[in-house]
Amino acid sequence: MKTILTILLFVTFLLPLPVALSQTSAIDGFSADRIAAQRRWEEQFRAVPNPQSAREHLRRLTLHPHIAGTKEDYDTAVYVRDQLRSYGLNAELKEYEVWLNYPNTPSVLELITKRRQKLNVHEAVVPSDPSSSHPKITPLFNGYSPSGDVTAPVVYANYGLPDDYEDLKKAGVDVKGKIVIVRYGNSFRGVKAKVAEDQGAIGCIIYSDPADDGYMQGDVYPKGPWRPVASGQRGSVQYLFDYPGDPLTPGRPAIQGVPRLKPEEATDLTRIPVQPIAYDVAKTILSQLKGPVRPRGFQGGLPFPYHLGGTNDVKVRLKTDMDYKLRTIWNVVARIDGNEEKDRWVILGNHRDAWVFGAVDPNSGSSAMLEVGRGFGQLLKAGWKPRRTIIFCSWDAEEYGLVGSVEWAEELATELKEKAVAYLNLDAAVSGVHFGASSVPSLWKLMRAVTRDVKDPKTGKTVYQQWQDRARETASEEEGSTGGEARIGALGSGSDYTPFLQHLGIASTDMGFGGSYGVYHSAYDSFHWMDQFGDPGFRYHVAAAQVWGTLAMRLADADGLSFDYTDYAGQVREYFSEALRLARIRNLAGSLNDKAMTEALDDFAKEAERVEQNRQDAIRSSDRSKLAKINDALVQAERQFIDPRGLRGRAWYKHQIYAPGFYTGYAAQPLTDFSQALDDRNSAVAKESLERIVEAIKRATKTLKQ
Amino acid sequence: MKTILTILLFVTFLLPLPVALSQTSAIDGFSADRIAAQRRWEEQFRAVPNPQSAREHLRRLTLHPHIAGTKEDYDTAVYVRDQLRSYGLNAELKEYEVWLNYPNTPSVLELITKRRQKLNVHEAVVPSDPSSSHPKITPLFNGYSPSGDVTAPVVYANYGLPDDYEDLKKAGVDVKGKIVIVRYGNSFRGVKAKVAEDQGAIGCIIYSDPADDGYMQGDVYPKGPWRPVASGQRGSVQYLFDYPGDPLTPGRPAIQGVPRLKPEEATDLTRIPVQPIAYDVAKTILSQLKGPVRPRGFQGGLPFPYHLGGTNDVKVRLKTDMDYKLRTIWNVVARIDGNEEKDRWVILGNHRDAWVFGAVDPNSGSSAMLEVGRGFGQLLKAGWKPRRTIIFCSWDAEEYGLVGSVEWAEELATELKEKAVAYLNLDAAVSGVHFGASSVPSLWKLMRAVTRDVKDPKTGKTVYQQWQDRARETASEEEGSTGGEARIGALGSGSDYTPFLQHLGIASTDMGFGGSYGVYHSAYDSFHWMDQFGDPGFRYHVAAAQVWGTLAMRLADADGLSFDYTDYAGQVREYFSEALRLARIRNLAGSLNDKAMTEALDDFAKEAERVEQNRQDAIRSSDRSKLAKINDALVQAERQFIDPRGLRGRAWYKHQIYAPGFYTGYAAQPLTDFSQALDDRNSAVAKESLERIVEAIKRATKTLKQ
C-alpha cells in the first residue's frame, strides 16, 4: 500500500489541477466504470454547503439555552426536523421519557473559617457577548448530581484520580467525611465523583484551574478564546463508564411499558452532591487551605502554593437542590432509503442539546448536519440514488449521558445489529482549524481518503495534507520523524458513538476541527465566541460538512465497502505488545497465554489480507453476489468483538477491544478488561480477560473467512 | 562486578552489625594487610565532625555579606586560614589581582507606558530573618554586567535560549534594538546575556519566575524554603563557556608581571547591561506587555497570559552603574604533605565568597571543609601518615566566574598536570537531604563505595542506600525498573572543578545534599534559612564532611588507585550511541567514521579491563613498583582527553569528552564539539570533531597500555 500512498501524495502535491485529476483517480471500493459518476456526485455535494447558511443555522440553534427536555430544546428539534424536511428528507421526532435533573434553586456554597463567606455559583455577564446576559442561563450545576446539604473540612485532591488519593494518603490527609475540591481534566467528571465517593468524601466540588483551560493557556474571553475567571464547567457526573443513557432503563429503551428502576437502584448515579465552580471562587477556597504543601503534580495556575487542607478550621457548606423528574426528550431522525440495499444503514449522528448555548458543543456539528442534509437533498433532486440507506440522527440529552442515542440504539438493537454498516459521529465539529479524528482501525484508510478530497479553508491544501503537516510539526524531532501518518485516535466515550460501537459492535468514526477552546460547557460557548474565535467566516463548518457527507456517500455507494482489517490487526497487535511490556515490568506476564493471542492475531491478519484481495478482485470483476457476501462479512466482523457477557462489572459495555477506561471515563482504554487487570495487578483476571479477547478475535476471523 | 555488588547489598541490608562487619570487608585499592588500619583511620576521622562545630562555622562565615574582594570576604579568608592552622595544618592566603565589578549606585529600572513607574531593585526585609536587614546587602545586580543606560520596548523571551528566539521570530517579534526580559532557568545566565546580545538586544532583564523557584514550587520564605515575591537572583553573566577566571588574563595567572587585556578586549564579557529583578517587579512589567500571546512553553507562573511585547507603547529604561576595578582576592591553601608520594596531590576545593551571606552556596561546603580539616588534624596528631599529599583550597571569587580556582590552576598548571591525582569539589554542600553527585566515570565506583560507609542522618541507612532508594522512588515504573544504580551526573560547569577537569584533564568529582532551595543567590540564603529549612540540626553538614573526607582518604592512601576506565568507556559509548542516533535522524551520519570511534572505544574498554586486572594482581602481590606505574597511568589517562588545540572557538576548554554546552553554560554537553556540530547541522565539523575525540581516546588507551 506504500506505493499507492506515494502516488496519491505526488498527485496532490505536484500537479497543477488536482480537482480535474482527482475526477479520474481511483476511489477505493468503487468499480472502474462507477468512479467518474461517484466523483461527480461527490463534487456536486461538496459544492452545496456554504458559510452563510452554516452561520444562520448556528445562529438559530444558539439563540437560547437549550438543555435537554426544555421547551427551548424542543424548539431546536422542530427547527432541525423542519429544515431537513424542507430539503426533501423524511424527518420525524422520536421521543423518550428519561430521568433528568435541573437545579431547583441555585446551589449554596459557603466558605466557613473564622467567618462565613457565601460564594458565587453563577457565571458573569460579559458585556461584549450579548447572549451572556440571557435570563435562562442556569446557575452552575452538574447533571445527575443528587440534592444534598453537607458541611465539612475541605481537601484539595488535584484531578481526583485514584493516584491523587494515594498521594493524599502518603501526605497523611484523609478524605473520609470531608468535602473534596478537585480540578477538571485528565478524567471524566463522573469518574471524579465516583472516586471521591468511593474514598468516603461526602461532597465534591469541581473547578476549572487556569493552568488547564484558563489564563495560563492564553488570553481569556472576551479578549481571547480561553476560560475567564468567573466561568465554570457544567456537565454530567453520571457514571457513564458503568452504563450511559437513561439511568432508570439500563439496556432497554425508555419508552412506555418498559419497567423502570427506582432512582436509588440505578448504579450509574453518584450519591454525593457535586458542584462545579469558577476559578475565582476556587481561588477563595484554595488560598485558605492549610495542611501539607501539595505533592508534585498537584500545583495549578493560581498564584500561591496549593495546600492539601483537611484541617477543621477551613470548612465548606455545599447545598444542592435538584428537581428530578421523568422528562420528555426529542431525537430527530431522518432517512434516505437506499436504492439497492435498503436494509443496509449508514448513520450520521450529532447531538443537539447543550448545557447553555452550545455553539461549539454540539451545534457546530448540528449546523454541519443540516448542511449535509441540504446537500443530499439537492443530490436527490438531481437524481442521485444512494445504494444504501442513509439515516440522520439529531440526538437529545447527550449531555446528561448520551441519553438520546443510547435509548434509540437500545430500542433498535436487533435491527441495528443486522443492518448498520457504520455510525459516523460529529459532536463539537468546529472550535478551530486543526482536523482530528478517531475511529475503529478498519475505517482509517477511508477516513484518510476522504480528507484528501476536501480543501482546508485556511491553507488551500487538502484537509489531509494540512493534518499531516501539522502532525509532523508538533511531533518533536527526537521522537523520530518516522514518516508515519497522523494518528487516528481510539474511541473511548463522551459522545454518541458509544452505544453503537461499544454496546452493539458497529464500526464508528468521530472527528472535528479543534482549536483553543476554553469555554467548554460554559455560557461563553456562544455564537459570539464562535464568530470571534472558533470559526470567523464559518468556512470550517463547511469543511466539516464536506468531510462528513463525503464519508457517508462513500459508505452508502461503494460496491465493496472500504473496510480494512489489516489496520485493525496491526493496531490490536500494537496495543497487545504495549500491554505485554507493562505486564512484564509488573511481573504479571507469567500466567498469560500470549502465544494464543499472537496466533489469533496472525490468523486475523492473514484473513484480513485475503478478504481484501477478494474484495479487490470482486470489485474488478463486478461480481455482485460475491461483493454482497464480502460486504456483510466486513460489517459483521466488527460485531464479533462484542461479547454478550460484557465487560467485568459493567455488562452494558460489550466490546472486547474498545471501551472507556473505568478511571478515565472519556479516554479509551484499549483491550479494556485486560489492561485494567494489569493496572490492578490481578493476574487471574488478566488471564481470563485475554482469553475473551482471543475468542473475540477468533470470531472475527471466522466471520471474515465466510 | 554484579556479584560483588549483590554481596555488599546483602551485607548492608541483612546483617545486624554492619559497622563491625565493614571493618573487615575489603576496600578497593588497598592490600589485605592494610584494610583494617585504613578502616580504623577512616572511622576515627568520621567520628570528628559534629553538628555544633559545623553550625558554628556556618554562623561565623555568614555573619556578613562577603562578596569577593571585600573586607568581609577577607575576614572569612582569615577565619578559614586560622581555623585550619588551629587544627595543625599549614595554611596560607594566596592573592590574585582580578577584574571585578560592584554596583556603584543601585540600578535604575523604569517602566514607561502612558506614565513612568520606577521599579524596585532591592530585596525586601523579612522580619523573622535578622540578617535580611543587614546594611551591606547589595541591591540586585549581575557580576560582569557593564554600565549602561538604555530605553527601549520590552520583549519577553522566555528562558532566552536560541530556540526561544526562533519562536519569537515565528511570532513576528523582532528583538533588535529592544530590551529583553527573560526568566532564570534552563541555561546559565551568561548564556542568556550572550544570546540576547547576539540577537541584537540592547539590554537584558532576568527575573525569577514563580513557576521555577517561587510559589508554584511550594511555600515561600519565611513560611517555606522557596523564593518570595520580592526576591531576585544575583549572579555572574560572564561568558564562562568561552573562558572562566579573570577576564583580563585568559589562560594565565592574574599575578604581577602577567600582561593584562584591556577590558574591551576580553571576549568573555557581555556588552549590554544586564539586571536581575524579583518576580513582583517582573509581574509589573510582564502584565503590561502587548503583542502576540506567548508560544507554548513560554507561560510562567504569574497569574495572567504572558504576551511577547515588543510594542512601542511599553518601554523600559535600564540604567546600570558599575564600579569596575582590579581587586585583590584571597584563596586559602592548606596542605598535608604525603608521607611516601609527596608529589602526588589529592585536592579538596570549595569556594568561600558569596553574593550575600551564602549559607548554602557556598558556605555549607566551607563549613564541611573546616570539619574535614579538623578531622584530618586530629588523625595527624594520632599518627596518621597519608601516603600522598592532601591540599585544601578555599577559593575566592568563584561567583564571578571561578576566578580564584582558575587563576591558581593556571599558575600551577605544569605542576598540577604532573602531580594532581584528583580534584574533589564541594560547593553548595547542603540545601536538603538528597545526596547527589557528578564525576568523571572513572571515579563512579569510588564515589559509590564511599557513600556505603557513611550514614544518612535522617534514615539511619547508608547514604548510598538512601540515594538508591530515592532514585528508585522517583523513577516511574514505565521508565522501567532496570535495577541500575542512581546516575552520577556529568560535570559541566558552574563550579571550581572546571579548570581542573576541563582545562587540565584532572579527574574530578562534585557532590552535595540537595533539597527545596528557592533562595539561591538571594539575601535569604542565610544562616536562618539553613537553620529553618536546609539543615536544622546540621547533621547533613556532618555527613557531607564524612563523605568528602573519606573520599580524600581513599585517594590519598590507596595502594592501587580506585580508578575504573571500564565505566568511562561504557559511558562514552552511551554518549556516542545517543549522538549517532540523533545524527541519523538529522541525516548527518553519512560522513561520520563511526567505525573508527567504535574501534577506539573497543580498544579503550579492553585496555581498561586489562589494567584493572593488573591493578588487582599488583595489589594482591603488593608489587610497589608496578603499582606506581599503574597509578600514574590511571591518573594520566584522564589527561589524554585534553587536546591542546582546545574546543572550537573556545580554546581554553580542552577536554574532548566533557565541557559545558555553549548554550547551556552550566550543564555538561558530553562529546562537546561533536554534539554541538550535530545541533548546528554541520556535518564537516561533526566529522572533524569526532576524529579529535577518537584521537583522544586512542591517546588514553596508549597511556593505559604503558
Interface residues (C-beta under 8 A of the other chain):
Chain A: P210 Y215 M216 Q217 G218 D219 V220 G224 W226 V293 Q299 G301 L302 P303 F304 P305 E477 E478 G480 S481 L582 I585 R586
Chain B: P210 Y215 M216 Q217 G218 D219 V220 G224 W226 V293 Q299 G301 L302 P303 F304 P305 E477 E478 G480 S481 L582 I585 R586
